[in-house]
Amino acid sequence: MRIGELAKATETRVETIRWYEKVGLLQHNSRTTGNYRTYGEPELARLSFIRRARALGFSLDQVRELLDLAETDGQDCAAVDRLAAAQLKAIDQRLEDLQALRAELSKLLRACEGGSVTNCRIIEALAPRAV
């Protein structure tokens, strides 16, 4: 299949596929006589793996490490577990940060008294303060 077909099959932008090739996460199978990239089932499976890992928030370096681990026979799951645990911790931290942002914005909304924008508490809170 050509790059456009791979993009459609995996719901990935062509530019993203090219980027994954550039950074070494994906390789095209071969090229046609017209110099188009071609891909097979292994590349489709690999790109699907990359997409799922990225959807879970893994960085490109972590995806590379996961791919390396997956492709090494007899590998212990401990390294994969370590990466997954670290990602879960990062997600928990982001959730905590988002809860704090939510609380702050809720507080600003409760302080809003209506009226004109010149007296808006939210605008005041966002405006730079004099040093």
A tleap script that builds the chain and sets N, CA, C and O, in Angstrom:
source leaprc.protein.ff14SB
mol = sequence {
  NMET ARG ILE GLY GLU LEU ALA LYS ALA THR
  GLU THR ARG VAL GLU THR ILE ARG TRP TYR
  GLU LYS VAL GLY LEU LEU GLN HIE ASN SER
  ARG THR THR GLY ASN TYR ARG THR TYR GLY
  GLU PRO GLU LEU ALA ARG LEU SER PHE ILE
  ARG ARG ALA ARG ALA LEU GLY PHE SER LEU
  ASP GLN VAL ARG GLU LEU LEU ASP LEU ALA
  GLU THR ASP GLY GLN ASP CYS ALA ALA VAL
  ASP ARG LEU ALA ALA ALA GLN LEU LYS ALA
  ILE ASP GLN ARG LEU GLU ASP LEU GLN ALA
  LEU ARG ALA GLU LEU SER LYS LEU LEU ARG
  ALA CYS GLU GLY GLY SER VAL THR ASN CYS
  ARG ILE ILE GLU ALA LEU ALA PRO ARG ALA
  CVAL
}
set mol.1.N position { 0.843 -1.176 0.000 }
set mol.1.CA position { 0.000 0.000 0.000 }
set mol.1.C position { 0.888 1.239 0.000 }
set mol.1.O position { 2.017 1.215 0.489 }
set mol.2.N position { 0.362 2.303 -0.550 }
set mol.2.CA position { 1.092 3.569 -0.574 }
set mol.2.C position { 0.831 4.343 0.707 }
set mol.2.O position { -0.016 3.966 1.517 }
set mol.3.N position { 1.571 5.429 0.878 }
set mol.3.CA position { 1.509 6.201 2.117 }
set mol.3.C position { 0.104 6.739 2.395 }
set mol.3.O position { -0.332 6.760 3.546 }
set mol.4.N position { -0.599 7.170 1.361 }
set mol.4.CA position { -1.960 7.671 1.549 }
set mol.4.C position { -2.905 6.596 2.054 }
set mol.4.O position { -3.773 6.858 2.887 }
set mol.5.N position { -2.732 5.388 1.547 }
set mol.5.CA position { -3.564 4.266 1.995 }
set mol.5.C position { -3.241 3.898 3.443 }
set mol.5.O position { -4.136 3.597 4.233 }
set mol.6.N position { -1.951 3.927 3.780 }
set mol.6.CA position { -1.541 3.662 5.160 }
set mol.6.C position { -2.110 4.731 6.090 }
set mol.6.O position { -2.588 4.429 7.184 }
set mol.7.N position { -2.052 5.971 5.645 }
set mol.7.CA position { -2.586 7.080 6.440 }
set mol.7.C position { -4.077 6.886 6.695 }
set mol.7.O position { -4.550 7.062 7.817 }
set mol.8.N position { -4.802 6.526 5.660 }
set mol.8.CA position { -6.245 6.324 5.797 }
set mol.8.C position { -6.544 5.132 6.702 }
set mol.8.O position { -7.435 5.206 7.548 }
set mol.9.N position { -5.813 4.041 6.532 }
set mol.9.CA position { -6.053 2.824 7.316 }
set mol.9.C position { -5.799 3.032 8.803 }
set mol.9.O position { -6.417 2.371 9.637 }
set mol.10.N position { -4.895 3.944 9.139 }
set mol.10.CA position { -4.529 4.157 10.547 }
set mol.10.C position { -5.006 5.503 11.085 }
set mol.10.O position { -4.740 5.846 12.237 }
set mol.11.N position { -5.711 6.264 10.248 }
set mol.11.CA position { -6.167 7.607 10.624 }
set mol.11.C position { -5.001 8.465 11.102 }
set mol.11.O position { -5.063 9.121 12.142 }
set mol.12.N position { -3.940 8.436 10.308 }
set mol.12.CA position { -2.722 9.185 10.604 }
set mol.12.C position { -2.438 10.115 9.428 }
set mol.12.O position { -2.604 9.721 8.274 }
set mol.13.N position { -2.023 11.317 9.704 }
set mol.13.CA position { -1.680 12.243 8.620 }
set mol.13.C position { -0.420 11.774 7.902 }
set mol.13.O position { 0.485 11.216 8.524 }
set mol.14.N position { -0.365 11.997 6.617 }
set mol.14.CA position { 0.802 11.621 5.814 }
set mol.14.C position { 2.060 12.271 6.377 }
set mol.14.O position { 3.114 11.638 6.436 }
set mol.15.N position { 1.954 13.529 6.790 }
set mol.15.CA position { 3.106 14.241 7.345 }
set mol.15.C position { 3.615 13.560 8.612 }
set mol.15.O position { 4.819 13.518 8.861 }
set mol.16.N position { 2.699 13.031 9.404 }
set mol.16.CA position { 3.081 12.336 10.633 }
set mol.16.C position { 3.821 11.049 10.304 }
set mol.16.O position { 4.819 10.720 10.945 }
set mol.17.N position { 3.335 10.325 9.308 }
set mol.17.CA position { 4.018 9.093 8.886 }
set mol.17.C position { 5.427 9.426 8.423 }
set mol.17.O position { 6.378 8.736 8.790 }
set mol.18.N position { 5.571 10.462 7.630 }
set mol.18.CA position { 6.909 10.869 7.160 }
set mol.18.C position { 7.796 11.262 8.344 }
set mol.18.O position { 8.991 10.965 8.352 }
set mol.19.N position { 7.210 11.931 9.342 }
set mol.19.CA position { 7.973 12.312 10.531 }
set mol.19.C position { 8.447 11.066 11.269 }
set mol.19.O position { 9.606 10.993 11.677 }
set mol.20.N position { 7.569 10.091 11.443 }
set mol.20.CA position { 7.952 8.848 12.111 }
set mol.20.C position { 9.081 8.146 11.354 }
set mol.20.O position { 9.956 7.532 11.964 }
set mol.21.N position { 9.056 8.241 10.036 }
set mol.21.CA position { 10.161 7.680 9.243 }
set mol.21.C position { 11.445 8.459 9.504 }
set mol.21.O position { 12.512 7.875 9.692 }
set mol.22.N position { 11.329 9.776 9.513 }
set mol.22.CA position { 12.509 10.627 9.696 }
set mol.22.C position { 13.184 10.374 11.039 }
set mol.22.O position { 14.411 10.383 11.130 }
set mol.23.N position { 12.374 10.147 12.097 }
set mol.23.CA position { 12.949 9.932 13.425 }
set mol.23.C position { 13.242 8.458 13.697 }
set mol.23.O position { 13.664 8.101 14.797 }
set mol.24.N position { 13.023 7.606 12.705 }
set mol.24.CA position { 13.412 6.203 12.815 }
set mol.24.C position { 12.417 5.273 13.480 }
set mol.24.O position { 12.770 4.144 13.819 }
set mol.25.N position { 11.191 5.713 13.675 }
set mol.25.CA position { 10.184 4.835 14.277 }
set mol.25.C position { 9.523 3.923 13.252 }
set mol.25.O position { 9.002 2.864 13.604 }
set mol.26.N position { 9.542 4.324 12.003 }
set mol.26.CA position { 8.855 3.580 10.949 }
set mol.26.C position { 9.713 3.611 9.695 }
set mol.26.O position { 10.394 4.599 9.422 }
set mol.27.N position { 9.675 2.536 8.943 }
set mol.27.CA position { 10.389 2.488 7.668 }
set mol.27.C position { 9.426 2.023 6.591 }
set mol.27.O position { 8.548 1.197 6.840 }
set mol.28.N position { 9.600 2.561 5.394 }
set mol.28.CA position { 8.772 2.058 4.303 }
set mol.28.C position { 9.386 0.765 3.783 }
set mol.28.O position { 10.593 0.543 3.882 }
set mol.29.N position { 8.542 -0.061 3.239 }
set mol.29.CA position { 8.930 -1.382 2.772 }
set mol.29.C position { 9.859 -1.285 1.564 }
set mol.29.O position { 10.934 -1.886 1.537 }
set mol.30.N position { 9.428 -0.526 0.582 }
set mol.30.CA position { 10.210 -0.332 -0.642 }
set mol.30.C position { 9.611 0.855 -1.384 }
set mol.30.O position { 8.765 1.577 -0.855 }
set mol.31.N position { 10.063 1.039 -2.608 }
set mol.31.CA position { 9.506 2.103 -3.444 }
set mol.31.C position { 9.068 1.517 -4.774 }
set mol.31.O position { 9.644 0.549 -5.271 }
set mol.32.N position { 8.039 2.126 -5.334 }
set mol.32.CA position { 7.555 1.693 -6.640 }
set mol.32.C position { 8.484 2.244 -7.718 }
set mol.32.O position { 9.402 3.010 -7.424 }
set mol.33.N position { 8.242 1.854 -8.956 }
set mol.33.CA position { 9.041 2.395 -10.058 }
set mol.33.C position { 8.830 3.898 -10.194 }
set mol.33.O position { 9.694 4.606 -10.711 }
set mol.34.N position { 7.681 4.385 -9.729 }
set mol.34.CA position { 7.404 5.820 -9.730 }
set mol.34.C position { 7.953 6.513 -8.494 }
set mol.34.O position { 7.670 7.690 -8.268 }
set mol.35.N position { 8.742 5.793 -7.685 }
set mol.35.CA position { 9.404 6.294 -6.484 }
set mol.35.C position { 8.436 6.590 -5.327 }
set mol.35.O position { 8.755 7.377 -4.436 }
set mol.36.N position { 7.260 5.960 -5.343 }
set mol.36.CA position { 6.330 6.086 -4.220 }
set mol.36.C position { 6.722 5.092 -3.134 }
set mol.36.O position { 7.134 3.969 -3.427 }
set mol.37.N position { 6.590 5.513 -1.876 }
set mol.37.CA position { 6.839 4.599 -0.760 }
set mol.37.C position { 5.754 3.526 -0.748 }
set mol.37.O position { 4.594 3.800 -1.056 }
set mol.38.N position { 6.140 2.304 -0.388 }
set mol.38.CA position { 5.147 1.247 -0.210 }
set mol.38.C position { 5.285 0.661 1.186 }
set mol.38.O position { 6.371 0.630 1.765 }
set mol.39.N position { 4.167 0.200 1.707 }
set mol.39.CA position { 4.104 -0.333 3.061 }
set mol.39.C position { 3.322 -1.634 3.036 }
set mol.39.O position { 2.433 -1.826 2.206 }
set mol.40.N position { 3.665 -2.527 3.961 }
set mol.40.CA position { 2.961 -3.794 4.079 }
set mol.40.C position { 2.303 -3.932 5.439 }
set mol.40.O position { 2.212 -2.972 6.205 }
set mol.41.N position { 1.849 -5.137 5.724 }
set mol.41.CA position { 1.199 -5.416 7.006 }
set mol.41.C position { 2.102 -5.129 8.209 }
set mol.41.O position { 1.615 -4.604 9.210 }
set mol.42.N position { 3.407 -5.454 8.147 }
set mol.42.CA position { 4.257 -5.149 9.311 }
set mol.42.C position { 4.304 -3.649 9.634 }
set mol.42.O position { 4.290 -3.263 10.803 }
set mol.43.N position { 4.359 -2.819 8.605 }
set mol.43.CA position { 4.388 -1.368 8.826 }
set mol.43.C position { 3.038 -0.872 9.339 }
set mol.43.O position { 2.974 0.029 10.176 }
set mol.44.N position { 1.962 -1.469 8.828 }
set mol.44.CA position { 0.624 -1.126 9.308 }
set mol.44.C position { 0.496 -1.456 10.795 }
set mol.44.O position { -0.008 -0.646 11.573 }
set mol.45.N position { 0.950 -2.639 11.184 }
set mol.45.CA position { 0.888 -3.045 12.593 }
set mol.45.C position { 1.766 -2.146 13.457 }
set mol.45.O position { 1.371 -1.754 14.556 }
set mol.46.N position { 2.958 -1.820 12.957 }
set mol.46.CA position { 3.873 -0.976 13.727 }
set mol.46.C position { 3.295 0.425 13.913 }
set mol.46.O position { 3.354 0.983 15.009 }
set mol.47.N position { 2.741 0.987 12.851 }
set mol.47.CA position { 2.151 2.323 12.953 }
set mol.47.C position { 0.944 2.306 13.892 }
set mol.47.O position { 0.741 3.256 14.649 }
set mol.48.N position { 0.155 1.261 13.853 }
set mol.48.CA position { -0.980 1.140 14.778 }
set mol.48.C position { -0.491 1.092 16.220 }
set mol.48.O position { -1.090 1.711 17.100 }
set mol.49.N position { 0.589 0.364 16.466 }
set mol.49.CA position { 1.197 0.296 17.797 }
set mol.49.C position { 1.637 1.691 18.235 }
set mol.49.O position { 1.358 2.118 19.355 }
set mol.50.N position { 2.328 2.395 17.337 }
set mol.50.CA position { 2.811 3.748 17.640 }
set mol.50.C position { 1.634 4.656 17.986 }
set mol.50.O position { 1.685 5.399 18.966 }
set mol.51.N position { 0.578 4.597 17.182 }
set mol.51.CA position { -0.595 5.448 17.417 }
set mol.51.C position { -1.236 5.164 18.773 }
set mol.51.O position { -1.602 6.092 19.495 }
set mol.52.N position { -1.371 3.879 19.121 }
set mol.52.CA position { -1.982 3.537 20.410 }
set mol.52.C position { -1.100 4.010 21.563 }
set mol.52.O position { -1.600 4.536 22.558 }
set mol.53.N position { 0.203 3.823 21.428 }
set mol.53.CA position { 1.123 4.267 22.484 }
set mol.53.C position { 1.082 5.788 22.633 }
set mol.53.O position { 1.084 6.302 23.751 }
set mol.54.N position { 1.045 6.500 21.524 }
set mol.54.CA position { 0.972 7.967 21.582 }
set mol.54.C position { -0.349 8.414 22.200 }
set mol.54.O position { -0.384 9.391 22.948 }
set mol.55.N position { -1.442 7.700 21.889 }
set mol.55.CA position { -2.747 8.037 22.461 }
set mol.55.C position { -2.741 7.871 23.979 }
set mol.55.O position { -3.488 8.550 24.684 }
set mol.56.N position { -1.903 6.975 24.478 }
set mol.56.CA position { -1.771 6.782 25.920 }
set mol.56.C position { -0.798 7.781 26.543 }
set mol.56.O position { -0.565 7.760 27.751 }
set mol.57.N position { -0.233 8.654 25.711 }
set mol.57.CA position { 0.616 9.720 26.219 }
set mol.57.C position { 2.101 9.417 26.243 }
set mol.57.O position { 2.881 10.223 26.751 }
set mol.58.N position { 2.514 8.277 25.707 }
set mol.58.CA position { 3.943 7.963 25.693 }
set mol.58.C position { 4.670 8.892 24.726 }
set mol.58.O position { 4.162 9.201 23.648 }
set mol.59.N position { 5.859 9.332 25.119 }
set mol.59.CA position { 6.687 10.183 24.261 }
set mol.59.C position { 7.257 9.343 23.120 }
set mol.59.O position { 7.189 8.114 23.149 }
set mol.60.N position { 7.815 10.009 22.126 }
set mol.60.CA position { 8.426 9.272 21.013 }
set mol.60.C position { 9.580 8.396 21.493 }
set mol.60.O position { 9.752 7.278 21.008 }
set mol.61.N position { 10.366 8.893 22.440 }
set mol.61.CA position { 11.459 8.080 22.986 }
set mol.61.C position { 10.922 6.858 23.717 }
set mol.61.O position { 11.480 5.767 23.602 }
set mol.62.N position { 9.845 7.038 24.462 }
set mol.62.CA position { 9.241 5.905 25.158 }
set mol.62.C position { 8.648 4.903 24.167 }
set mol.62.O position { 8.742 3.693 24.373 }
set mol.63.N position { 8.041 5.404 23.096 }
set mol.63.CA position { 7.502 4.525 22.057 }
set mol.63.C position { 8.631 3.720 21.433 }
set mol.63.O position { 8.492 2.518 21.208 }
set mol.64.N position { 9.740 4.377 21.155 }
set mol.64.CA position { 10.902 3.688 20.586 }
set mol.64.C position { 11.363 2.574 21.525 }
set mol.64.O position { 11.658 1.461 21.087 }
set mol.65.N position { 11.420 2.885 22.814 }
set mol.65.CA position { 11.838 1.887 23.797 }
set mol.65.C position { 10.844 0.725 23.860 }
set mol.65.O position { 11.247 -0.436 23.932 }
set mol.66.N position { 9.559 1.034 23.832 }
set mol.66.CA position { 8.535 -0.016 23.837 }
set mol.66.C position { 8.643 -0.902 22.598 }
set mol.66.O position { 8.519 -2.123 22.688 }
set mol.67.N position { 8.874 -0.283 21.448 }
set mol.67.CA position { 9.041 -1.058 20.215 }
set mol.67.C position { 10.264 -1.961 20.298 }
set mol.67.O position { 10.210 -3.128 19.908 }
set mol.68.N position { 11.363 -1.422 20.807 }
set mol.68.CA position { 12.578 -2.229 20.966 }
set mol.68.C position { 12.326 -3.409 21.893 }
set mol.68.O position { 12.760 -4.528 21.616 }
set mol.69.N position { 11.630 -3.159 22.983 }
set mol.69.CA position { 11.321 -4.233 23.934 }
set mol.69.C position { 10.414 -5.285 23.296 }
set mol.69.O position { 10.616 -6.485 23.478 }
set mol.70.N position { 9.418 -4.822 22.550 }
set mol.70.CA position { 8.470 -5.740 21.913 }
set mol.70.C position { 9.140 -6.619 20.863 }
set mol.70.O position { 8.708 -7.745 20.617 }
set mol.71.N position { 10.194 -6.101 20.248 }
set mol.71.CA position { 10.855 -6.831 19.166 }
set mol.71.C position { 12.019 -7.690 19.629 }
set mol.71.O position { 12.670 -8.343 18.814 }
set mol.72.N position { 12.291 -7.698 20.936 }
set mol.72.CA position { 13.385 -8.500 21.479 }
set mol.72.C position { 12.804 -9.752 22.121 }
set mol.72.O position { 12.075 -9.672 23.110 }
set mol.73.N position { 13.132 -10.910 21.553 }
set mol.73.CA position { 12.626 -12.179 22.079 }
set mol.73.C position { 13.132 -12.433 23.489 }
set mol.73.O position { 14.276 -12.119 23.819 }
set mol.74.N position { 12.268 -13.003 24.314 }
set mol.74.CA position { 12.654 -13.391 25.662 }
set mol.74.C position { 12.814 -12.245 26.627 }
set mol.74.O position { 13.362 -12.420 27.715 }
set mol.75.N position { 12.348 -11.088 26.251 }
set mol.75.CA position { 12.492 -9.895 27.097 }
set mol.75.C position { 11.542 -9.980 28.294 }
set mol.75.O position { 10.391 -10.396 28.155 }
set mol.76.N position { 12.027 -9.589 29.447 }
set mol.76.CA position { 11.215 -9.543 30.663 }
set mol.76.C position { 10.273 -8.335 30.594 }
set mol.76.O position { 10.624 -7.297 30.035 }
set mol.77.N position { 9.101 -8.480 31.155 }
set mol.77.CA position { 8.097 -7.403 31.151 }
set mol.77.C position { 8.420 -6.266 32.120 }
set mol.77.O position { 7.747 -5.236 32.091 }
set mol.78.N position { 9.415 -6.422 32.960 }
set mol.78.CA position { 9.708 -5.417 33.988 }
set mol.78.C position { 9.969 -4.042 33.383 }
set mol.78.O position { 9.519 -3.032 33.926 }
set mol.79.N position { 10.687 -3.993 32.270 }
set mol.79.CA position { 10.986 -2.702 31.645 }
set mol.79.C position { 9.711 -2.055 31.100 }
set mol.79.O position { 9.535 -0.841 31.200 }
set mol.80.N position { 8.834 -2.863 30.528 }
set mol.80.CA position { 7.558 -2.349 30.021 }
set mol.80.C position { 6.711 -1.852 31.191 }
set mol.80.O position { 6.103 -0.784 31.117 }
set mol.81.N position { 6.675 -2.631 32.263 }
set mol.81.CA position { 5.927 -2.230 33.460 }
set mol.81.C position { 6.448 -0.911 34.017 }
set mol.81.O position { 5.669 -0.061 34.449 }
set mol.82.N position { 7.768 -0.745 34.006 }
set mol.82.CA position { 8.384 0.489 34.509 }
set mol.82.C position { 7.935 1.690 33.671 }
set mol.82.O position { 7.578 2.733 34.218 }
set mol.83.N position { 7.955 1.539 32.346 }
set mol.83.CA position { 7.519 2.625 31.468 }
set mol.83.C position { 6.039 2.948 31.681 }
set mol.83.O position { 5.653 4.115 31.747 }
set mol.84.N position { 5.219 1.906 31.787 }
set mol.84.CA position { 3.781 2.113 31.980 }
set mol.84.C position { 3.501 2.773 33.330 }
set mol.84.O position { 2.650 3.658 33.424 }
set mol.85.N position { 4.209 2.348 34.368 }
set mol.85.CA position { 4.020 2.940 35.702 }
set mol.85.C position { 4.430 4.410 35.699 }
set mol.85.O position { 3.758 5.244 36.306 }
set mol.86.N position { 5.524 4.728 35.020 }
set mol.86.CA position { 5.971 6.124 34.934 }
set mol.86.C position { 4.947 6.965 34.175 }
set mol.86.O position { 4.683 8.109 34.547 }
set mol.87.N position { 4.376 6.405 33.122 }
set mol.87.CA position { 3.365 7.129 32.352 }
set mol.87.C position { 2.106 7.347 33.185 }
set mol.87.O position { 1.509 8.423 33.145 }
set mol.88.N position { 1.707 6.337 33.932 }
set mol.88.CA position { 0.538 6.472 34.802 }
set mol.88.C position { 0.767 7.557 35.854 }
set mol.88.O position { -0.140 8.330 36.163 }
set mol.89.N position { 1.968 7.611 36.397 }
set mol.89.CA position { 2.307 8.644 37.382 }
set mol.89.C position { 2.223 10.036 36.743 }
set mol.89.O position { 1.719 10.976 37.359 }
set mol.90.N position { 2.715 10.161 35.513 }
set mol.90.CA position { 2.655 11.445 34.808 }
set mol.90.C position { 1.206 11.851 34.542 }
set mol.90.O position { 0.856 13.025 34.664 }
set mol.91.N position { 0.373 10.892 34.184 }
set mol.91.CA position { -1.050 11.176 33.959 }
set mol.91.C position { -1.708 11.635 35.255 }
set mol.91.O position { -2.470 12.601 35.262 }
set mol.92.N position { -1.410 10.940 36.351 }
set mol.92.CA position { -1.963 11.330 37.650 }
set mol.92.C position { -1.549 12.749 38.020 }
set mol.92.O position { -2.354 13.507 38.561 }
set mol.93.N position { -0.304 13.116 37.735 }
set mol.93.CA position { 0.176 14.468 38.030 }
set mol.93.C position { -0.559 15.496 37.178 }
set mol.93.O position { -0.941 16.558 37.669 }
set mol.94.N position { -0.755 15.177 35.901 }
set mol.94.CA position { -1.495 16.097 35.027 }
set mol.94.C position { -2.931 16.272 35.518 }
set mol.94.O position { -3.471 17.378 35.501 }
set mol.95.N position { -3.545 15.167 35.955 }
set mol.95.CA position { -4.907 15.258 36.493 }
set mol.95.C position { -4.951 16.152 37.728 }
set mol.95.O position { -5.866 16.958 37.892 }
set mol.96.N position { -3.961 15.999 38.583 }
set mol.96.CA position { -3.878 16.833 39.785 }
set mol.96.C position { -3.729 18.307 39.403 }
set mol.96.O position { -4.384 19.175 39.980 }
set mol.97.N position { -2.862 18.579 38.426 }
set mol.97.CA position { -2.665 19.952 37.957 }
set mol.97.C position { -3.956 20.511 37.356 }
set mol.97.O position { -4.305 21.667 37.594 }
set mol.98.N position { -4.661 19.692 36.581 }
set mol.98.CA position { -5.918 20.135 35.981 }
set mol.98.C position { -6.980 20.409 37.045 }
set mol.98.O position { -7.763 21.349 36.908 }
set mol.99.N position { -7.012 19.605 38.094 }
set mol.99.CA position { -7.960 19.845 39.182 }
set mol.99.C position { -7.671 21.186 39.860 }
set mol.99.O position { -8.592 21.919 40.218 }
set mol.100.N position { -6.388 21.497 40.030 }
set mol.100.CA position { -6.012 22.782 40.629 }
set mol.100.C position { -6.436 23.939 39.718 }
set mol.100.O position { -6.939 24.955 40.197 }
set mol.101.N position { -6.232 23.784 38.408 }
set mol.101.CA position { -6.660 24.818 37.465 }
set mol.101.C position { -8.172 24.981 37.490 }
set mol.101.O position { -8.688 26.098 37.446 }
set mol.102.N position { -8.871 23.866 37.561 }
set mol.102.CA position { -10.330 23.904 37.612 }
set mol.102.C position { -10.802 24.649 38.860 }
set mol.102.O position { -11.707 25.481 38.791 }
set mol.103.N position { -10.191 24.347 39.983 }
set mol.103.CA position { -10.572 25.006 41.237 }
set mol.103.C position { -10.328 26.507 41.150 }
set mol.103.O position { -11.152 27.303 41.602 }
set mol.104.N position { -9.199 26.891 40.569 }
set mol.104.CA position { -8.877 28.317 40.443 }
set mol.104.C position { -9.880 29.027 39.539 }
set mol.104.O position { -10.355 30.115 39.865 }
set mol.105.N position { -10.199 28.409 38.406 }
set mol.105.CA position { -11.154 29.023 37.484 }
set mol.105.C position { -12.554 29.073 38.099 }
set mol.105.O position { -13.275 30.052 37.908 }
set mol.106.N position { -12.938 28.048 38.821 }
set mol.106.CA position { -14.241 28.052 39.508 }
set mol.106.C position { -14.314 29.185 40.517 }
set mol.106.O position { -15.339 29.855 40.640 }
set mol.107.N position { -13.220 29.396 41.237 }
set mol.107.CA position { -13.158 30.481 42.224 }
set mol.107.C position { -13.341 31.833 41.531 }
set mol.107.O position { -14.057 32.701 42.029 }
set mol.108.N position { -12.687 32.004 40.379 }
set mol.108.CA position { -12.824 33.255 39.634 }
set mol.108.C position { -14.259 33.450 39.157 }
set mol.108.O position { -14.794 34.557 39.218 }
set mol.109.N position { -14.876 32.380 38.685 }
set mol.109.CA position { -16.260 32.490 38.216 }
set mol.109.C position { -17.214 32.843 39.357 }
set mol.109.O position { -18.143 33.630 39.172 }
set mol.110.N position { -16.988 32.270 40.515 }
set mol.110.CA position { -17.839 32.580 41.670 }
set mol.110.C position { -17.672 34.040 42.103 }
set mol.110.O position { -18.606 34.647 42.628 }
set mol.111.N position { -16.484 34.595 41.881 }
set mol.111.CA position { -16.222 35.979 42.276 }
set mol.111.C position { -16.810 36.983 41.282 }
set mol.111.O position { -16.880 38.179 41.563 }
set mol.112.N position { -17.225 36.490 40.133 }
set mol.112.CA position { -17.775 37.380 39.104 }
set mol.112.C position { -19.103 37.956 39.578 }
set mol.112.O position { -19.991 37.235 40.032 }
set mol.113.N position { -19.211 39.262 39.462 }
set mol.113.CA position { -20.422 39.947 39.911 }
set mol.113.C position { -21.231 40.484 38.743 }
set mol.113.O position { -22.191 41.228 38.942 }
set mol.114.N position { -20.855 40.114 37.531 }
set mol.114.CA position { -21.549 40.645 36.364 }
set mol.114.C position { -21.117 42.077 36.116 }
set mol.114.O position { -20.087 42.514 36.628 }
set mol.115.N position { -21.874 42.787 35.358 }
set mol.115.CA position { -21.539 44.181 35.087 }
set mol.115.C position { -20.638 44.317 33.875 }
set mol.115.O position { -20.630 43.461 32.990 }
set mol.116.N position { -19.882 45.401 33.845 }
set mol.116.CA position { -19.056 45.687 32.674 }
set mol.116.C position { -17.708 44.970 32.752 }
set mol.116.O position { -17.254 44.567 33.823 }
set mol.117.N position { -17.101 44.829 31.612 }
set mol.117.CA position { -15.799 44.167 31.512 }
set mol.117.C position { -14.731 44.940 32.274 }
set mol.117.O position { -13.769 44.349 32.764 }
set mol.118.N position { -14.890 46.239 32.378 }
set mol.118.CA position { -13.885 47.037 33.091 }
set mol.118.C position { -13.800 46.666 34.565 }
set mol.118.O position { -12.778 46.926 35.199 }
set mol.119.N position { -14.836 46.072 35.122 }
set mol.119.CA position { -14.839 45.645 36.523 }
set mol.119.C position { -14.847 44.121 36.670 }
set mol.119.O position { -15.166 43.601 37.740 }
set mol.120.N position { -14.503 43.424 35.623 }
set mol.120.CA position { -14.575 41.955 35.624 }
set mol.120.C position { -13.435 41.351 36.450 }
set mol.120.O position { -12.265 41.630 36.190 }
set mol.121.N position { -13.775 40.530 37.436 }
set mol.121.CA position { -12.779 39.889 38.310 }
set mol.121.C position { -11.891 38.920 37.532 }
set mol.121.O position { -10.705 38.787 37.831 }
set mol.122.N position { -12.457 38.254 36.548 }
set mol.122.CA position { -11.663 37.301 35.760 }
set mol.122.C position { -10.602 38.047 34.956 }
set mol.122.O position { -9.440 37.643 34.925 }
set mol.123.N position { -11.008 39.136 34.308 }
set mol.123.CA position { -10.054 39.954 33.546 }
set mol.123.C position { -8.981 40.495 34.482 }
set mol.123.O position { -7.800 40.490 34.135 }
set mol.124.N position { -9.373 40.958 35.653 }
set mol.124.CA position { -8.404 41.471 36.632 }
set mol.124.C position { -7.397 40.395 37.025 }
set mol.124.O position { -6.200 40.664 37.123 }
set mol.125.N position { -7.883 39.183 37.248 }
set mol.125.CA position { -6.998 38.090 37.660 }
set mol.125.C position { -6.027 37.698 36.554 }
set mol.125.O position { -4.914 37.252 36.834 }
set mol.126.N position { -6.436 37.861 35.307 }
set mol.126.CA position { -5.577 37.486 34.181 }
set mol.126.C position { -4.601 38.588 33.788 }
set mol.126.O position { -3.569 38.315 33.176 }
set mol.127.N position { -4.921 39.822 34.134 }
set mol.127.CA position { -4.093 40.963 33.739 }
set mol.127.C position { -2.756 40.934 34.469 }
set mol.127.O position { -2.672 40.489 35.614 }
set mol.128.N position { -1.702 41.417 33.791 }
set mol.128.CA position { -0.392 41.483 34.452 }
set mol.128.C position { -0.443 42.441 35.636 }
set mol.128.O position { -1.132 43.460 35.606 }
set mol.129.N position { 0.280 42.098 36.646 }
set mol.129.CA position { 0.317 42.927 37.860 }
set mol.129.C position { 1.550 43.816 37.836 }
set mol.129.O position { 2.599 43.431 37.320 }
set mol.130.N position { 1.413 44.999 38.395 }
set mol.130.CA position { 2.547 45.926 38.477 }
set mol.130.C position { 3.585 45.365 39.442 }
set mol.130.O position { 3.249 44.815 40.491 }
set mol.131.N position { 4.840 45.515 39.069 }
set mol.131.CA position { 5.933 44.999 39.908 }
set mol.131.C position { 6.508 46.089 40.762 }
set mol.131.O position { 7.436 45.844 41.533 }
savepdb mol mol.pdb
quit
